[in-house]
Amino acid sequence: MRRWLTFALLGLALTPLFLRSGDVKAAQQPQQVPAQHVESATPADGIVGSETCALCHAEVAKKFGANPHSELALMHGGKGVTCESCHGPGQAHVESGGDKTKIFDFLTASPKAVDARCLSCHLGTHANFDRSAHALAGVGCTSCHSSHSPQTELHLLKVAEPKLCYTCHTDVKASFSQPFHHKVNEGVLACSDCHDPHGTLQDKLLRTAADQNAICTKCHAETLGPFVYEHPPLKTEGCTSCHFPHGSPNPRLLTRNNVNSLCLQCHTASMNFTAPGTPSFHNQANQYQSCTTCHTQIHGSNANADFFK
């Protein structure tokens, strides 16, 4: 009995030592903090998230929900294009109380800086923009596009075509008021149907047809050919050697007020022209008749070298 009491007292005396030893080991082991808590406490690379941006920019954030950029983000689980994808990390901007110099501001940035920011995503579809006439003239992306307040859902334009183009190209606006013109003002065609505002390898930002000819043949397929007997100006000078592309006071958008004057500017016996002159029996002083009365297939023919029917 005495021996049992001795062992019992010894066990009670050693118990606090074991407990203190366990506490020390527990303290030495690092505590596991949920990963989600760590991410929210320390933003990665200064990213604060679109929810933080919406606290101050509520009106912009509300409209941005229907924006193609926002829809792209939702397609990728919210990890696509967000506020900071374009404006950069916002932590410094938030901590400074909204200092605009702490974030990328599209309104005050130079056109080249804005273009570089946009082309970081859109370079694949606008690879020629840097060497386009618009870029060289200092016309940047935000000159035509608005991410937050577009007037058109397609392409996020500030103003719908053709009014947007007319803000700079006032001379072209006058051409579309001519008696004969392409139906751009009527909404049948748009400037971008023929021109690529982001740049092409052609003059005047022209798009090209399948055969690398003028974009005219996209609609006027009957003039495309190939023909057995081709009218050389179509391949050498193009459609604009005879037609005004936007508008004209003459029918068929001709550059001359009558067909004969147009034809004779090349088909006149002269050392300066390689085109054949008119034969002697074409005496227009005795009888005026349009050249195309006989030479009906003027763009090209598969049956006659003189472009007859």
Rosetta silent file (secondary structure, phi, psi, omega in degrees, C-alpha in Angstrom):
SEQUENCE: MRRWLTFALLGLALTPLFLRSGDVKAAQQPQQVPAQHVESATPADGIVGSETCALCHAEVAKKFGANPHSELALMHGGKGVTCESCHGPGQAHVESGGDKTKIFDFLTASPKAVDARCLSCHLGTHANFDRSAHALAGVGCTSCHSSHSPQTELHLLKVAEPKLCYTCHTDVKASFSQPFHHKVNEGVLACSDCHDPHGTLQDKLLRTAADQNAICTKCHAETLGPFVYEHPPLKTEGCTSCHFPHGSPNPRLLTRNNVNSLCLQCHTASMNFTAPGTPSFHNQANQYQSCTTCHTQIHGSNANADFFK
SCORE:     score description
SCORE:     0.000 S_00000001
   1 L     0.000  -43.900  179.860    0.000    0.000    0.000 S_00000001
   2 H   -64.474  -39.239  179.349    2.796    2.372    0.902 S_00000001
   3 H   -63.776  -38.494 -179.472    4.606    1.520   -2.378 S_00000001
   4 H   -65.282  -40.986  178.479    1.482    2.352   -4.417 S_00000001
   5 H   -63.446  -36.533 -179.911    1.102    5.755   -2.746 S_00000001
   6 H   -63.373  -45.827  178.182    4.736    6.530   -3.531 S_00000001
   7 H   -63.959  -36.373  179.908    4.255    5.886   -7.279 S_00000001
   8 H   -65.216  -43.889  179.222    1.022    7.957   -7.296 S_00000001
   9 H   -66.706  -38.170  178.772    2.722   10.990   -5.742 S_00000001
  10 H   -63.586  -39.064  178.695    5.672   10.716   -8.134 S_00000001
  11 H   -65.463  -39.248  178.797    3.260   10.724  -11.161 S_00000001
  12 H   -66.442  -32.770 -179.342    1.491   13.845   -9.925 S_00000001
  13 H   -71.760  -33.444 -177.144    4.797   15.635   -9.547 S_00000001
  14 H   -85.365  -16.761 -176.596    5.983   14.860  -13.117 S_00000001
  15 H   -58.556  -46.271  178.689    2.698   15.794  -14.890 S_00000001
  16 H   -60.331  -32.532  179.722    3.352   19.598  -15.073 S_00000001
  17 H   -65.171  -42.889  178.325    6.775   18.912  -16.632 S_00000001
  18 H   -64.344  -38.681 -179.367    5.212   16.878  -19.445 S_00000001
  19 H   -65.729  -43.500  179.750    2.571   19.538  -20.032 S_00000001
  20 H   -65.436  -35.852  178.437    5.165   22.342  -20.241 S_00000001
  21 H   -64.841  -39.001  177.796    7.250   20.275  -22.652 S_00000001
  22 H   -66.479  -37.294  178.765    4.212   19.819  -24.918 S_00000001
  23 H   -65.190  -40.293  179.857    3.512   23.553  -24.878 S_00000001
  24 H   -63.307  -43.727  178.808    7.090   24.321  -25.949 S_00000001
  25 H   -63.490  -39.846  179.517    6.877   21.859  -28.867 S_00000001
  26 H   -65.745  -37.619  179.879    3.539   23.314  -29.944 S_00000001
  27 H   -69.442  -33.435 -179.624    4.957   26.817  -29.829 S_00000001
  28 H   -72.202  -25.743  179.676    7.971   25.758  -31.875 S_00000001
  29 L   -77.305  131.303 -179.764    5.765   24.326  -34.671 S_00000001
  30 L   -66.759  137.901 -179.802    4.679   27.005  -37.247 S_00000001
  31 L   -77.280  137.905 -179.800    0.976   27.688  -37.219 S_00000001
  32 L   -86.557  113.982  178.213   -0.856   26.896  -40.466 S_00000001
  33 L  -101.067  135.218  179.627   -2.742   29.974  -41.720 S_00000001
  34 L   -54.558  138.296 -177.724   -5.304   29.481  -44.486 S_00000001
  35 H   -61.534  -33.956 -178.960   -3.895   30.475  -47.889 S_00000001
  36 H   -63.313  -36.530  179.429   -6.992   32.536  -48.640 S_00000001
  37 H   -67.799  -38.362  179.761   -6.310   34.732  -45.616 S_00000001
  38 H   -64.860  -43.079 -177.387   -2.711   35.352  -46.709 S_00000001
  39 H   -64.988  -38.696 -178.808   -3.766   36.421  -50.210 S_00000001
  40 H   -73.626  -26.902 -177.854   -6.312   38.906  -48.932 S_00000001
  41 H   -80.421  -33.653 -177.063   -3.912   40.408  -46.433 S_00000001
  42 L  -125.116  100.621  179.492   -1.022   40.944  -48.885 S_00000001
  43 L   -61.434  137.289  179.126   -1.983   41.933  -52.460 S_00000001
  44 H   -78.962  122.980  177.679    0.221   40.302  -55.070 S_00000001
  45 H    58.390   29.396  177.069    2.180   42.913  -57.080 S_00000001
  46 H    78.272   11.790  179.808    0.017   45.746  -55.747 S_00000001
  47 L   -79.784  126.694 -179.374   -3.247   44.357  -57.186 S_00000001
  48 L  -106.916  -15.838  177.925   -6.250   45.402  -55.115 S_00000001
  49 L    94.752  152.789 -177.811   -9.052   43.975  -57.267 S_00000001
  50 H   -65.442  -27.919  179.217  -11.958   45.505  -59.166 S_00000001
  51 H   -62.572  -37.338  178.124  -14.127   45.491  -56.047 S_00000001
  52 H   -68.625  -39.590  178.674  -11.812   48.027  -54.449 S_00000001
  53 H   -61.952  -36.795 -176.716  -11.880   50.227  -57.564 S_00000001
  54 H   -68.329  -18.496  179.471  -15.692   50.203  -57.508 S_00000001
  55 H   -62.551  -35.346  178.897  -15.737   51.791  -54.044 S_00000001
  56 H  -102.885  -34.568 -175.855  -14.755   55.154  -55.571 S_00000001
  57 L  -105.565   56.093 -174.156  -15.603   54.620  -59.241 S_00000001
  58 H   -65.426  -41.125 -177.293  -19.088   53.198  -58.735 S_00000001
  59 H   -65.896  -42.213  179.140  -20.641   54.832  -61.804 S_00000001
  60 H   -66.854  -42.162 -178.302  -17.878   53.605  -64.124 S_00000001
  61 H   -64.363  -35.112 -179.505  -17.948   50.130  -62.583 S_00000001
  62 H   -66.535  -42.907  179.487  -21.701   49.871  -63.047 S_00000001
  63 H   -71.652  -27.816 -174.548  -21.497   50.652  -66.776 S_00000001
  64 H   -71.562  -13.281 -178.778  -18.483   48.402  -67.231 S_00000001
  65 L   -63.132  -30.049 -179.951  -20.533   45.318  -66.455 S_00000001
  66 L   -97.975    9.209 -178.340  -21.915   45.242  -70.010 S_00000001
  67 L   -80.269  141.793  177.955  -18.563   46.065  -71.608 S_00000001
  68 H   -55.930  -32.955  177.435  -16.907   43.442  -73.855 S_00000001
  69 H   -64.039  -42.221  179.410  -13.768   43.733  -71.727 S_00000001
  70 H   -67.578  -39.973  178.243  -15.754   42.864  -68.607 S_00000001
  71 H   -63.179  -34.810  177.177  -17.524   39.994  -70.372 S_00000001
  72 H   -64.438  -37.627  178.262  -14.125   38.643  -71.378 S_00000001
  73 H   -64.490  -40.991 -179.658  -13.099   38.646  -67.724 S_00000001
  74 H   -66.044  -32.392  178.597  -16.199   36.671  -66.745 S_00000001
  75 H   -64.247  -25.379 -178.740  -15.440   34.099  -69.434 S_00000001
  76 L  -109.147   31.357  176.410  -12.149   33.415  -67.666 S_00000001
  77 L    66.013   32.528 -179.936  -13.543   33.213  -64.167 S_00000001
  78 L    77.921    6.076 -177.217  -12.881   36.864  -63.370 S_00000001
  79 L  -105.529   10.214  179.922   -9.180   36.478  -64.170 S_00000001
  80 L   -90.237 -129.358 -177.171   -9.295   38.123  -67.591 S_00000001
  81 L   -78.729  117.785  176.727   -9.472   41.840  -68.368 S_00000001
  82 L  -127.002 -174.411 -178.085  -10.240   43.871  -65.238 S_00000001
  83 H   -54.672  -47.847 -174.122   -9.613   47.472  -64.141 S_00000001
  84 H   -79.284   -8.371  173.635   -5.978   46.860  -63.289 S_00000001
  85 H   -67.868  -30.183 -179.912   -5.335   44.973  -66.521 S_00000001
  86 H  -102.991  -40.193 -174.930   -5.473   48.344  -68.283 S_00000001
  87 H   -92.181   -6.575  179.980   -4.713   50.893  -65.551 S_00000001
  88 L    86.125  171.553 -179.983   -2.010   48.900  -63.779 S_00000001
  89 L   -55.687  136.060 -174.023   -1.775   47.877  -60.085 S_00000001
  90 L  -104.626    6.217 -176.232   -3.899   50.151  -57.927 S_00000001
  91 H   -61.386  -47.127 -179.760   -2.443   49.672  -54.443 S_00000001
  92 H   -65.141  -35.607  178.829   -0.329   52.843  -54.529 S_00000001
  93 H   -64.479  -42.211 -179.240   -3.261   54.771  -56.014 S_00000001
  94 H   -69.693  -46.125 -176.984   -5.566   53.632  -53.213 S_00000001
  95 H   -66.950  -24.084  179.039   -3.080   54.220  -50.399 S_00000001
  96 L   -87.102    1.614  179.024   -2.365   57.749  -51.670 S_00000001
  97 L    82.477   20.420  176.751   -6.031   58.676  -51.487 S_00000001
  98 L   100.979   24.664  178.502   -6.625   58.632  -55.241 S_00000001
  99 L   -65.755  119.022 -176.398   -3.467   60.256  -56.629 S_00000001
 100 H   -68.304  -21.659  179.179   -3.773   59.966  -60.436 S_00000001
 101 H   -74.329  -10.582 -178.863   -0.009   59.917  -60.856 S_00000001
 102 H   -92.546    7.194 -178.790    0.084   56.576  -59.028 S_00000001
 103 L  -150.099  161.272 -178.571   -1.851   54.783  -61.770 S_00000001
 104 L   -77.607  118.320 -178.821   -1.994   54.763  -65.567 S_00000001
 105 L  -107.873  114.220 -177.006   -4.403   57.501  -66.702 S_00000001
 106 L   -67.775  -23.848 -177.190   -5.491   57.180  -70.330 S_00000001
 107 L   -75.540  -29.752 -177.207   -6.706   60.794  -70.437 S_00000001
 108 L  -106.089  -12.755 -179.126   -3.320   62.321  -69.647 S_00000001
 109 L   -72.775  155.733  178.550   -0.985   59.715  -71.167 S_00000001
 110 L   -70.939  155.837  179.439    0.624   60.293  -74.561 S_00000001
 111 H   -56.281  -37.754  179.858   -0.896   58.590  -77.629 S_00000001
 112 H   -66.030  -39.564  178.835    2.128   56.291  -77.935 S_00000001
 113 H   -66.573  -39.702  177.962    1.819   55.203  -74.308 S_00000001
 114 H   -64.934  -44.483 -179.914   -1.901   54.554  -74.759 S_00000001
 115 H   -60.695  -42.393 -179.727   -1.289   52.598  -77.971 S_00000001
 116 H   -63.090  -37.575  179.487    1.343   50.454  -76.287 S_00000001
 117 H   -67.123  -42.751 -179.395   -1.068   49.656  -73.448 S_00000001
 118 H   -71.588  -40.319 -177.402   -3.881   48.651  -75.821 S_00000001
 119 H   -72.254  -10.701  174.915   -1.645   46.753  -78.221 S_00000001
 120 H   -62.000  -22.527  175.389   -0.363   44.599  -75.377 S_00000001
 121 H  -111.602  -36.376 -171.653   -3.585   42.642  -75.978 S_00000001
 122 H   -97.835   14.927 -178.070   -4.720   43.716  -79.460 S_00000001
 123 L   -65.375  -31.819 -177.759   -1.426   43.412  -81.321 S_00000001
 124 L   -62.871  -34.626 -178.686   -2.515   40.190  -83.008 S_00000001
 125 L   -97.687  -13.422 -178.440   -5.391   41.884  -84.862 S_00000001
 126 L  -128.970   51.817 -173.881   -3.736   45.302  -85.318 S_00000001
 127 L   -67.716  -22.529 -176.327   -0.181   44.352  -86.188 S_00000001
 128 L   -98.012    7.894 -172.723    0.220   47.205  -88.694 S_00000001
 129 H   -66.034  -37.456 -177.117   -1.015   50.029  -86.496 S_00000001
 130 H   -59.711  -30.734  179.918    2.420   51.360  -85.530 S_00000001
 131 H  -104.357   13.320  179.261    3.225   52.127  -89.168 S_00000001
 132 L   -79.750  163.610  179.037   -0.260   53.291  -90.123 S_00000001
 133 H   -64.589  -33.215  179.091   -1.079   56.871  -91.108 S_00000001
 134 H   -66.275  -46.587 -179.007   -3.155   57.284  -87.965 S_00000001
 135 H   -64.898  -41.081 -179.800   -0.344   56.287  -85.615 S_00000001
 136 H   -66.389  -26.858  178.923    2.185   58.449  -87.449 S_00000001
 137 L   -89.246    3.011  178.755   -0.195   61.429  -87.163 S_00000001
 138 L    81.683   17.238  175.928   -0.562   60.950  -83.409 S_00000001
 139 L   -87.617  108.668 -176.390   -4.083   59.529  -83.567 S_00000001
 140 L   -93.330  179.586 -177.916   -4.191   57.048  -80.689 S_00000001
 141 H   -59.357  -44.154 -176.868   -6.622   54.334  -79.697 S_00000001
 142 H   -76.194   -3.228  173.231   -8.603   56.574  -77.350 S_00000001
 143 H   -70.187  -27.956 -177.882   -9.047   59.154  -80.119 S_00000001
 144 H  -117.136  -28.352 -174.294  -11.677   56.840  -81.623 S_00000001
 145 E  -110.422  149.991  175.047  -12.487   54.282  -78.918 S_00000001
 146 L  -135.214  119.594 -178.005  -13.908   54.625  -75.420 S_00000001
 147 L   -76.225  -29.425 -173.000  -13.801   51.697  -73.022 S_00000001
 148 L   -99.684  -31.547 -177.677  -16.111   53.245  -70.426 S_00000001
 149 L  -136.970   61.441  178.927  -18.646   55.307  -72.417 S_00000001
 150 L   -74.672  152.667  176.475  -18.845   54.039  -76.013 S_00000001
 151 L   -95.505  -11.279  177.104  -21.663   55.134  -78.312 S_00000001
 152 L  -131.253  139.991  177.532  -21.601   51.869  -80.257 S_00000001
 153 L   -70.078  -33.994 -179.869  -21.468   48.340  -78.906 S_00000001
 154 L   -81.909  122.726  176.819  -19.405   47.233  -81.888 S_00000001
 155 L    70.196    2.516  177.163  -15.741   48.273  -81.589 S_00000001
 156 L    53.521   46.823 -178.812  -16.513   50.591  -78.634 S_00000001
 157 E   -77.136  147.169  176.580  -16.465   53.704  -80.828 S_00000001
 158 L   -66.840  -40.422  178.130  -16.880   57.158  -79.323 S_00000001
 159 L  -138.323  144.992 -178.307  -19.210   58.117  -82.189 S_00000001
 160 L   -68.373  153.238  172.789  -20.718   55.874  -84.836 S_00000001
 161 L   -69.076  149.206    0.885  -19.379   55.827  -88.362 S_00000001
 162 L   -90.052   -0.350 -176.191  -19.223   57.880  -90.538 S_00000001
 163 H   -58.088  -35.578  179.488  -19.473   60.831  -88.114 S_00000001
 164 H   -62.155  -44.265  179.875  -16.385   59.634  -86.283 S_00000001
 165 H   -69.322  -34.115 -178.305  -14.319   59.665  -89.486 S_00000001
 166 H   -66.914  -21.435  179.911  -15.768   63.011  -90.555 S_00000001
 167 L   -60.678  -26.490  176.421  -14.343   64.715  -87.470 S_00000001
 168 L  -110.806  -41.795 -174.054  -10.949   64.623  -89.218 S_00000001
 169 L   -93.410   67.416 -178.138  -11.715   63.835  -92.858 S_00000001
 170 H   -68.368  -28.788  179.036  -13.909   66.828  -93.644 S_00000001
 171 H   -67.173  -34.579  178.976  -12.933   66.768  -97.332 S_00000001
 172 H   -71.655  -33.809  177.599  -14.326   63.264  -97.672 S_00000001
 173 H   -58.534  -39.900  177.988  -17.561   64.339  -96.013 S_00000001
 174 H   -65.537  -34.957 -179.554  -18.110   66.803  -98.859 S_00000001
 175 H   -63.801  -35.752 -178.841  -17.540   64.062 -101.436 S_00000001
 176 L   -77.140   -1.144  174.206  -20.374   61.982 -100.023 S_00000001
 177 L   -98.443    3.074  178.257  -22.712   64.934 -100.592 S_00000001
 178 L   -69.542  158.846 -179.039  -22.139   64.791 -104.358 S_00000001
 179 L   -56.077  -36.990  178.611  -25.083   63.811 -106.618 S_00000001
 180 E  -118.310  121.989 -175.412  -23.552   60.392 -107.229 S_00000001
 181 E  -157.104  160.420  171.471  -21.853   58.744 -104.249 S_00000001
 182 L   -69.514  144.259 -170.800  -21.426   55.517 -102.358 S_00000001
 183 L   -79.499   64.273  178.312  -24.237   55.110  -99.832 S_00000001
 184 L   -85.061  -46.103  178.854  -22.198   55.825  -96.727 S_00000001
 185 L   -63.673  -27.480  179.558  -24.377   58.592  -95.289 S_00000001
 186 L   -81.516   -7.307  177.354  -27.384   56.370  -95.841 S_00000001
 187 L    87.854    4.196  178.339  -25.834   53.610  -93.726 S_00000001
 188 L   -72.508  -39.188  178.228  -25.546   51.055  -96.549 S_00000001
 189 L  -122.563  161.467  174.467  -21.736   51.162  -96.383 S_00000001
 190 L  -126.410  155.580  179.958  -19.255   52.197  -93.708 S_00000001
 191 H   -55.944  -38.885 -176.696  -15.822   53.733  -94.059 S_00000001
 192 H   -73.360   -6.332  173.603  -14.281   50.644  -92.482 S_00000001
 193 H   -69.364  -30.550 -179.275  -15.736   48.447  -95.236 S_00000001
 194 H  -107.945  -30.012 -177.340  -13.066   49.828  -97.560 S_00000001
 195 E  -114.985  143.382  172.975  -10.455   51.200  -95.149 S_00000001
 196 L  -104.098  106.080 -175.218   -8.787   49.556  -92.186 S_00000001
 197 L   -63.951  -15.528 -178.825   -8.198   52.349  -89.646 S_00000001
 198 L   -93.094    2.618  172.582   -5.590   50.232  -87.851 S_00000001
 199 L   108.239  138.401  173.171   -3.300   50.046  -90.861 S_00000001
 200 L  -138.286  178.005  176.537   -2.664   47.954  -93.956 S_00000001
 201 L   -87.977    2.769  179.715    0.184   47.567  -96.395 S_00000001
 202 L   -98.454  161.633  176.913   -1.841   49.482  -99.009 S_00000001
 203 H   -69.299  146.942  177.758   -2.004   53.211  -99.646 S_00000001
 204 H    61.274   27.948  177.330   -4.749   55.159  -97.845 S_00000001
 205 H    57.536   29.760 -178.399   -5.296   52.256  -95.418 S_00000001
 206 E   -71.577  140.547  169.557   -7.195   50.360  -98.119 S_00000001
 207 L   -75.809  170.378 -179.678   -8.268   46.819  -97.530 S_00000001
 208 E  -124.821  156.678  175.589   -7.533   44.307 -100.266 S_00000001
 209 L   -87.232 -179.060 -176.919   -9.524   41.755 -102.194 S_00000001
 210 L   -61.361  -32.472 -178.966   -8.622   38.098 -102.531 S_00000001
 211 L   -93.899   15.758 -179.181   -6.419   38.825 -105.569 S_00000001
 212 L    64.218   21.316  175.339   -4.703   41.745 -103.782 S_00000001
 213 L   -90.182 -175.516  179.744   -6.508   44.161 -106.098 S_00000001
 214 E   -60.756  153.448 -178.114   -8.464   47.218 -104.986 S_00000001
 215 H   -66.103  -12.098 -178.978  -11.234   46.622 -102.476 S_00000001
 216 H   -56.198  -38.742 -175.138  -13.739   47.744 -105.153 S_00000001
 217 H   -70.067   -8.328  175.441  -13.959   44.232 -106.574 S_00000001
 218 H   -63.416  -37.290  178.028  -15.312   42.987 -103.256 S_00000001
 219 L  -101.376  -40.288 -177.660  -18.685   44.431 -104.281 S_00000001
 220 L   -92.932   65.875 -173.164  -18.199   44.957 -108.023 S_00000001
 221 H   -66.225  -24.341 -178.915  -17.313   41.344 -108.713 S_00000001
 222 H   -67.064  -17.084  179.239  -18.285   41.575 -112.398 S_00000001
 223 H   -96.022   -1.960 -173.124  -15.205   43.747 -112.983 S_00000001
 224 L   -73.354  -42.981 -174.876  -12.813   41.389 -111.221 S_00000001
 225 L    84.893 -154.239    5.011  -12.100   38.886 -113.981 S_00000001
 226 L   -72.149  150.894  179.693   -9.790   37.261 -114.841 S_00000001
 227 L  -114.011  151.156  174.495  -10.449   38.179 -118.446 S_00000001
 228 L   -66.191  -42.322  177.820   -8.861   36.867 -121.620 S_00000001
 229 E  -115.956  104.199 -176.354   -8.598   40.469 -122.826 S_00000001
 230 E   -96.050  147.654  173.116   -7.952   42.765 -119.889 S_00000001
 231 L   -84.237  110.372 -170.572   -8.129   46.527 -119.828 S_00000001
 232 L   -51.518  -37.522 -178.200   -4.578   47.346 -118.596 S_00000001
 233 H   -57.342  -26.442 -179.907   -5.480   50.322 -116.329 S_00000001
 234 H   -62.836  -34.925 -177.951   -7.347   47.955 -114.022 S_00000001
 235 H   -93.347  -25.017 -175.643   -4.105   46.171 -113.159 S_00000001
 236 H   -95.299  -47.241 -176.260   -1.699   49.110 -113.422 S_00000001
 237 L  -108.587  -21.947  178.535   -3.548   52.146 -112.078 S_00000001
 238 L    89.061  179.263 -175.394   -6.626   50.616 -110.522 S_00000001
 239 H   -62.208  -32.391 -174.780  -10.248   51.639 -110.445 S_00000001
 240 H   -73.542   -2.357  173.838   -9.513   55.206 -109.396 S_00000001
 241 H   -69.916  -21.774  179.797   -7.924   55.963 -112.766 S_00000001
 242 L  -122.753  -23.178 -174.174  -11.495   56.372 -114.076 S_00000001
 243 E  -120.897  143.803  167.872  -13.726   56.573 -110.976 S_00000001
 244 L   -81.046  132.109 -174.510  -13.870   58.742 -107.880 S_00000001
 245 L   -75.261  -27.106 -174.097  -14.121   56.359 -104.920 S_00000001
 246 L  -100.474  -52.121 -179.005  -16.326   58.483 -102.635 S_00000001
 247 E  -165.778  159.943 -176.168  -18.545   60.688 -104.760 S_00000001
 248 E  -155.609  152.387  172.094  -18.741   62.509 -108.089 S_00000001
 249 L   -77.530   -4.951 -175.675  -20.958   64.945 -109.988 S_00000001
 250 L  -107.767  148.418  176.638  -20.859   62.454 -112.868 S_00000001
 251 H   -58.948  150.571 -179.150  -22.776   59.188 -113.297 S_00000001
 252 H    60.003   22.817  177.786  -20.917   56.001 -112.328 S_00000001
 253 H    56.324   32.199 -177.566  -18.583   58.171 -110.220 S_00000001
 254 E   -69.853  150.623  178.998  -16.559   59.007 -113.357 S_00000001
 255 L   -82.065  -10.002  176.211  -13.681   61.458 -113.139 S_00000001
 256 L  -123.743  157.030 -174.209  -14.836   63.201 -116.358 S_00000001
 257 L   -78.653  -10.476  172.138  -18.225   64.604 -117.232 S_00000001
 258 L  -145.019  157.564 -173.116  -18.592   62.401 -120.315 S_00000001
 259 H   -66.387  -39.455 -177.760  -17.271   59.015 -121.299 S_00000001
 260 H   -61.830  -42.670  178.606  -15.477   60.158 -124.438 S_00000001
 261 H   -61.286  -35.520  179.283  -13.362   62.690 -122.577 S_00000001
 262 H   -67.094  -44.555 -177.838  -12.426   59.973 -120.154 S_00000001
 263 H   -69.969  -39.075 -174.890  -11.381   57.530 -122.875 S_00000001
 264 H   -73.676  -12.618  177.371   -9.531   60.103 -124.968 S_00000001
 265 L   -69.109  -15.956  173.841   -7.287   61.127 -122.100 S_00000001
 266 L  -114.988  -41.876 -174.095   -5.392   57.887 -122.865 S_00000001
 267 L   -90.086   62.838  175.100   -6.526   56.884 -126.357 S_00000001
 268 L  -130.213  133.500 -177.682   -5.115   59.869 -128.219 S_00000001
 269 L   -61.152  109.610 -178.353   -2.335   59.577 -130.784 S_00000001
 270 L  -160.429  152.757  177.880    0.665   60.906 -128.897 S_00000001
 271 L   -71.254  -16.409 -176.341    4.221   59.982 -128.066 S_00000001
 272 L   -87.930   -7.252 -176.986    3.325   60.296 -124.387 S_00000001
 273 L  -120.060  139.226  176.309    0.690   57.536 -124.436 S_00000001
 274 L   -94.298  -12.044  179.078    1.137   53.840 -125.016 S_00000001
 275 L   -72.267  144.294  179.510   -2.601   53.266 -125.486 S_00000001
 276 L   -64.830  140.472  178.026   -3.724   52.934 -129.122 S_00000001
 277 L   -76.037  169.695 -179.828   -5.246   56.078 -130.615 S_00000001
 278 L   -73.950  142.311  178.950   -8.718   56.265 -132.077 S_00000001
 279 L   -69.433  166.241 -173.739   -9.025   55.115 -135.723 S_00000001
 280 L   -64.664  -29.325 -177.606   -9.753   57.601 -138.493 S_00000001
 281 L   -78.680   -1.946  174.576  -13.421   56.646 -138.860 S_00000001
 282 L   -88.963   69.518 -179.518  -14.076   57.768 -135.276 S_00000001
 283 L   -92.277   95.383 -176.611  -14.858   61.321 -136.326 S_00000001
 284 L   -75.940  -11.286  176.395  -16.657   62.704 -133.359 S_00000001
 285 L   -69.689  -33.513  178.935  -16.986   66.097 -135.001 S_00000001
 286 L   -82.737  -36.434 -177.608  -19.582   64.644 -137.398 S_00000001
 287 L  -149.042  119.963  178.338  -21.349   62.416 -134.927 S_00000001
 288 L   -88.369  125.721  178.340  -20.985   62.335 -131.178 S_00000001
 289 L  -146.456  136.641 -178.465  -21.422   58.879 -129.741 S_00000001
 290 L   -64.342  139.508 -179.573  -20.319   57.467 -126.426 S_00000001
 291 H   -59.353  -36.769 -175.028  -17.398   55.034 -126.637 S_00000001
 292 H   -77.611   -0.437  172.834  -19.194   52.525 -124.447 S_00000001
 293 H   -65.325  -37.592  177.834  -22.041   52.290 -126.950 S_00000001
 294 L  -101.494  -44.306 -178.386  -19.843   49.860 -128.869 S_00000001
 295 L   -88.658   73.482 -171.537  -17.121   49.007 -126.377 S_00000001
 296 L   -75.478  -32.963 -177.277  -19.524   47.701 -123.785 S_00000001
 297 L   -92.589   60.357 -167.851  -17.182   45.348 -121.917 S_00000001
 298 L   -69.286  -22.555  179.257  -14.825   48.139 -120.984 S_00000001
 299 L   -81.764  -22.271 -179.130  -13.404   46.450 -117.856 S_00000001
 300 E   160.804  154.606 -178.671  -12.453   43.296 -119.736 S_00000001
 301 E  -140.679  149.477  176.231  -13.741   40.746 -122.205 S_00000001
 302 L  -103.818    2.577 -175.219  -13.437   37.022 -122.776 S_00000001
 303 L  -125.677  -27.166 -171.303  -14.505   37.257 -126.424 S_00000001
 304 L  -142.685  134.444 -178.458  -13.144   40.374 -128.097 S_00000001
 305 L   -71.734  -18.767  178.675   -9.916   42.343 -127.836 S_00000001
 306 L   -96.774   11.743  176.095  -11.778   45.593 -128.554 S_00000001
 307 L    62.420   31.613  172.792  -14.145   44.943 -125.649 S_00000001
 308 L   -76.713  175.501  178.177  -17.194   44.517 -127.873 S_00000001
 309 L   -64.512    0.000    0.000  -20.114   42.412 -126.750 S_00000001
